Amino acid sequence: MALQNAPGAVFRFPDGEIPAKPGDCSWFDNSVPHSVHNDSGQERLALIVCIRSAAFSAFKQEQGKIPTKNQMTKKEAKLETSHA
């Protein structure tokens, strides 16, 4: 959620960019390359909330975007389990 985002500060990703206004809220796939460019001359403040859900993980696995638990290394699987 954009808390403070002056014109000239944009969130960029391969398919485009979002010039958010304060109060705007968006969701995106964090595995997609992304960046923020701030040419506004003012500080940009954003609130970032990460939500993990089984439904989203299943969707990503179907799309081949993330490995299944069988494809993960033992270390990755342990980390996945410890953060759930």
Residue pairs with C-beta under 8 A, 6 or more apart in sequence:
1 23
1 24
1 25
1 46
1 47
1 49
2 20
2 21
2 22
2 23
2 24
2 25
2 44
2 45
2 46
3 22
3 45
3 46
3 47
4 22
4 42
4 43
4 44
4 45
5 19
5 20
5 21
5 22
5 24
5 40
5 44
5 45
5 46
6 40
6 41
6 42
6 44
7 19
7 40
8 38
8 39
8 40
8 41
9 19
9 20
9 36
9 37
9 38
9 39
9 40
9 42
9 44
10 17
10 18
10 19
10 20
10 36
10 37
11 17
11 18
11 19
11 20
11 26
11 34
11 35
11 36
12 34
12 35
12 36
12 37
13 28
13 32
13 33
13 34
13 35
14 32
14 33
18 24
18 26
20 26
20 46
28 34
29 60
29 65
30 50
31 60
31 65
31 66
36 44
36 46
38 44
52 83
52 84
57 66
60 66
61 67
61 68
67 76
69 77
69 80
72 80
